[in-house]
């Protein structure tokens, strides 16, 4: 799977790594995994590593739909925000 994550519960963050071509479905599945993960019971940040992303199958306007999912994650699990790491062009 081109999208994976590791948790650092002690430091209150999750490190998400996407490889190759990312899809909207993968991102939604990832958010559902975080929602179902019982380790997340305190506020946390997400570090999204996009250094190895070649393409996304969705654009800016479609990604606006993710806002509601992240807002729900904030309410249910204490999600505080995302730090994006990108590669060079």
Secondary structure, 3 states (H helix, E strand, C coil): CCEEEEEECCCCEEEEEEEEEECHHHHHHHHHHHHHCCCCCCCEEEEEEEEEEEEECCCHHHHCCHHHHHHHHHHHHCEEEEEEEECCC
